[in-house]
């Protein structure tokens, strides 16, 4: 998870040289790592203060994020049926 220090110094950690590691972990083979990344991203995008600084990250990792959401939806729908 994003530590409280990262939120306290958010201006520094919202630069691409830090966020790219979160984006790369979206491709990790371990599901728990991908879930942790999505939780971090959810907290960042939910913040009115942080969301405007995520444009470059969004452009770079949007396709992977959408694919993860579709994959999770497919898994959940199979479990429900």
N, C-alpha and C positions, 0 to 999 in steps of 0.2 A: 504494500500500500504506500501511497504518498505520505511521507512523514509530516508531522506538524511543521517541522523546519522548512520543508519545501513550500508549504502554504504561506509561512511567515516571510519567506524570501522568494515569493512567487515570480517576481519580475525576472530574477535570474534563472529559475528553473523552467520558465515557459519558453525559453529560447530553444531553437531546433536542436542544438548540440546536446541538450538533456532529454527533450521529449522523444527524440528519435529512438532512444533505447526502449521506451515504453512501446513505441510503434513496432519495433523489431520483435519484442516479446509477444506481440499478437500472433506471430508465426510459430511460437514455441510448440513443441510436440506435447508438452504436458498441459492438460486442460486447466489445472488449477492456476497455472501461470497466466494463461489467457484470460481467465475469469478475474484474476487480480488486476490485470491491466485494464479490463473493461470497467471495473469498479473505480479505478483511479480516473479514467477518462470520464466516467459518469459524473464524478464529483467535480471535475474541472469544467465540463460543459454545463453543469447545473449552476455554476457560479457566474453571476452577471459580471463580476470583475475579471474572471479568467477567460471566459468564452471568446471575447474578441481577439485574444492573443493566439488563438489556436488555428488561424486560417491556413498557415503553411502546413501544419500537422494534418489538418483535415484534408487538404488537397493531396498530400502525399500518401495517406493511409486510409482514405475513404473507401476504396474498393475492398480492402481487407476487412474493414469494420462491417461493411454491408454483407460480405460473404459470411462472416461469423454470425451475424444476426439471422441470416437465412438458414444457416446450418443448425443453429440452436432452435429455431422455430420448427424445422423439420424433425429434429430429435424429439421435441416436446409433443408435437402432433402425433408422432408414432407411439409415444408412451401413453397418450390419452386414449388412442383408439384401441 
